């Protein structure tokens, strides 16, 4: 295989690896953001739960209590629904990791091919040099 073709394949694999690493970083950031949002929702629900407990001790109307409980319940439902988005984000991360590994594997294969090709080229050059030296030696001896 032509050395320039192998180098072109390596360059393309490098570009793909860079793009894949950016996509992976974005997926990881999205996963973390989704987890953070879910955590914030649960914290928010807990804060409202604490406030409700304090207000209930000091006295509050049944309708205020029921409305606050409903509000807390809605927050908890939304937070629970976020688990779907967390799973989707995890799946995206797994896919991006697999994509990156596949691209990197190809790039490394191309690097190995390039090294083998370089070794073969050096071996050929040495063999040609040896053949030329042998012919020169024979010609000098007059055979």
C-alpha positions in Angstrom: 0.0 0.0 0.0 1.2 3.4 -0.9 2.7 5.3 2.1 0.7 8.4 1.3 -2.5 6.4 1.3 -1.8 5.0 4.7 -0.9 8.5 6.0 -4.2 9.8 4.5 -6.1 7.0 6.4 -4.3 7.9 9.6 -5.1 11.6 9.1 -8.8 10.8 8.5 -8.9 8.5 11.5 -7.3 11.3 13.6 -10.0 13.7 12.4 -12.8 11.2 13.2 -11.2 10.5 16.6 -11.2 14.2 17.4 -14.9 14.5 16.3 -15.8 11.4 18.3 -14.0 12.7 21.4 -15.9 16.0 21.2 -19.2 14.0 20.9 -18.2 11.9 23.8 -17.4 14.9 25.9 -20.7 16.5 25.0 -22.6 13.3 25.9 -20.8 13.1 29.3 -21.6 16.7 30.0 -25.2 16.1 29.1 -25.4 13.1 31.4 -23.9 15.0 34.3 -26.2 17.9 33.6 -29.2 15.6 33.6 -28.1 14.0 36.9 -27.5 17.5 38.4 -31.0 18.7 37.4 -32.6 15.6 38.9 -30.7 16.0 42.1 -31.7 19.7 42.3 -35.4 18.7 41.9 -35.1 16.2 44.7 -33.4 18.8 46.9 -36.2 21.3 46.0 -38.8 18.7 47.0 -37.0 18.0 50.3 -36.8 21.7 51.1 -40.5 22.1 50.5 -41.1 19.0 52.6 -39.1 20.5 55.5 -40.9 23.8 55.1 -44.3 22.0 55.1 -43.4 20.2 58.3 -42.4 23.4 60.1 -45.6 25.2 58.9 -47.8 22.3 59.9 -46.4 22.4 63.4 -47.2 26.1 63.7 -50.6 25.6 62.1 -51.8 26.0 58.5 -55.1 25.5 56.7 -56.0 22.1 55.2 -56.2 23.6 51.7 -52.6 25.1 52.1 -51.4 21.8 53.3 -53.0 19.8 50.5 -51.8 22.3 47.9 -48.2 22.2 49.2 -48.3 18.3 49.3 -49.6 18.3 45.7 -46.8 20.7 44.7 -44.2 18.5 46.4 -45.7 15.4 44.7 -45.5 17.0 41.3 -41.9 17.9 41.8 -41.1 14.3 42.9 -42.9 13.0 39.8 -40.9 15.2 37.5 -37.7 14.2 39.2 -38.7 10.5 38.8 -39.4 11.1 35.1 -35.9 12.5 34.8 -34.6 9.0 35.3 -35.7 8.2 31.8 -33.5 11.1 30.5 -30.6 9.9 32.7 -30.8 6.5 31.1 -31.0 8.0 27.6 -27.9 10.1 28.5 -26.1 7.0 29.7 -26.9 5.2 26.5 -25.6 8.1 24.5 -22.4 8.0 26.5 -22.0 4.3 25.9 -22.6 4.7 22.2 -20.1 7.6 21.9 -17.5 5.5 23.8 -18.0 2.6 21.5 -17.7 4.9 18.5 -14.5 6.4 19.8 -13.0 3.0 20.6 -13.8 1.7 17.1 -12.2 4.8 15.4 -9.2 4.5 17.7 -8.8 0.8 16.9 -8.8 1.6 13.1 -6.3 4.4 13.7 -3.9 2.1 15.6 -4.3 -0.5 12.8 -3.2 2.1 10.3 -0.3 3.1 12.4 0.8 -0.6 12.6 0.5 -0.9 8.8 2.6 2.2 8.4 5.3 0.8 10.7 5.3 -2.5 8.8 5.5 -0.7 5.6 8.4 1.4 6.8 10.2 -1.8 7.9 9.6 -3.4 4.5 10.9 -0.3 2.8 14.0 -0.3 4.9 14.5 -4.0 4.3 14.1 -3.6 0.5 16.5 -0.7 0.5 19.1 -2.7 2.4 18.6 -5.7 0.1 19.1 -3.4 -3.0 22.1 -1.8 -1.4 23.6 -5.3 -0.6 22.9 -6.5 -4.2 24.5 -3.4 -5.6 27.5 -3.9 -3.3 27.8 -7.5 -4.3 27.6 -6.7 -8.0 30.2 -3.9 -7.5 32.5 -6.4 -5.7 32.1 -8.9 -8.5 32.8 -6.3 -11.1 36.0 -5.2 -9.3 37.3 -8.7 -9.0 36.7 -9.2 -12.7 34.3 -12.1 -12.8 
